[in-house]
Amino acid sequence: MSRVAIGFALGVATVAIVAAIVWQTTYSREARIEAAYESCIRQFGGKPEAPKGSAGSAPNDRATGMTESLGKAMQDLVKGVTAGMSSAVCGAVREACRSDFEGAVCQNALAGFQ
C-alpha cells in the first residue's frame, strides 16, 4: 500500500471515531433523554433568586428578627420540597423515555425540555 492510501485510511478512521463519539454524546437516544432530564432539573429545581431586602433598614427589634427567621425557615422548606418534587417528576419522565422512547410522554418531554 502506498503512503497516501494509508494516510487516507487513517483519516477516514479518525473521522469515523469522532463522528461516533459525537453521536453517542449528543444525538443518541440516551444522550437526548439525559439532556431533557438535565433541562427539567434546571427548570424546576434550579436555585431561586435571592430575596431582595431593603437597603436602608436593619432589624433592630426582636419581633423583626423572629419574622425574618420564620421567613427564612419557610423559604428553606419550600426549596427542599420543590427540589424533591422536581427530582421525582424529572426522574419519572426519564424512565418513561427509557421504557417508550417513541411514546407521547417522552416525545413531549423531549420537545419541551430542549
C-alpha positions in Angstrom: 0.0 0.0 0.0 1.2 3.5 -0.7 1.6 6.2 2.0 -1.3 8.1 0.5 -3.7 5.2 0.9 -2.6 4.6 4.5 -3.0 8.3 5.3 -6.4 8.3 3.7 -7.5 5.2 5.7 -6.3 6.7 8.9 -8.1 9.9 8.1 -11.3 8.1 7.4 -10.9 6.0 10.6 -10.3 9.2 12.7 -13.4 10.9 11.2 -15.5 7.8 11.9 -14.3 7.6 15.5 -15.0 11.3 16.1 -18.5 11.0 14.5 -19.3 8.0 16.7 -18.3 9.9 19.8 -20.3 13.0 18.9 -23.3 10.8 18.0 -23.1 8.9 21.3 -22.7 12.1 23.5 -25.2 14.4 21.6 -27.6 12.7 19.3 -28.2 9.1 20.6 -31.4 8.3 22.5 -29.7 8.1 25.8 -28.0 11.4 25.3 -31.3 13.1 24.3 -33.0 11.6 27.3 -30.3 12.8 29.7 -30.3 16.3 28.1 -34.0 16.5 28.6 -33.6 15.3 32.2 -30.9 17.9 33.0 -33.0 20.6 31.4 -36.0 19.6 33.5 -34.0 19.7 36.7 -32.6 23.1 35.8 -36.1 24.4 35.0 -37.9 23.0 38.1 -35.1 22.5 40.6 -32.8 25.5 39.9 -31.7 27.9 42.5 -34.3 30.6 43.1 -33.3 34.2 43.1 -32.1 35.5 46.4 -34.8 37.6 48.2 -34.3 41.3 47.9 -34.1 43.1 51.2 -34.4 46.8 51.8 -31.1 48.5 51.7 -31.6 51.1 54.5 -33.3 49.1 57.2 -31.6 46.8 59.7 -33.5 44.5 62.1 -33.4 46.3 65.5 -36.1 44.6 67.5 -36.9 41.1 68.5 -40.1 40.8 66.5 -38.4 41.7 63.2 -35.6 39.2 63.9 -38.2 36.4 64.6 -40.2 37.3 61.5 -37.1 37.1 59.3 -36.1 33.8 61.0 -39.5 32.3 60.3 -39.4 33.6 56.7 -36.0 32.0 56.1 -37.3 28.7 57.6 -40.3 28.7 55.2 -38.1 29.5 52.2 -35.8 26.6 53.1 -38.8 24.3 53.5 -40.3 25.3 50.1 -36.9 25.0 48.4 -36.5 21.5 49.8 -40.0 20.3 48.8 -39.7 21.8 45.4 -36.3 20.2 44.7 -37.7 16.8 45.9 -40.8 17.1 43.7 -38.8 18.2 40.6 -36.4 15.3 41.1 -39.3 12.9 41.2 -41.1 14.4 38.2 -37.9 14.6 36.1 -36.9 11.1 37.0 -40.3 9.8 36.0 -40.0 11.5 32.7 -36.6 10.0 32.2 -37.9 6.5 33.0 -40.8 7.0 30.7 -38.5 7.8 27.9 -36.3 4.8 28.6 -39.2 2.5 28.5 -41.0 4.0 25.5 -38.9 6.5 23.6 -41.5 6.9 20.8 -44.4 7.4 23.2 -46.3 10.7 23.7 -44.9 11.4 27.2 -41.3 11.1 26.0 -41.7 13.0 22.8 -43.5 15.9 24.6 -40.8 15.9 27.2 -38.0 16.0 24.6 -39.7 18.8 22.8 -40.5 20.8 26.0 -37.1 20.4 27.7 -34.8 21.2 24.8 
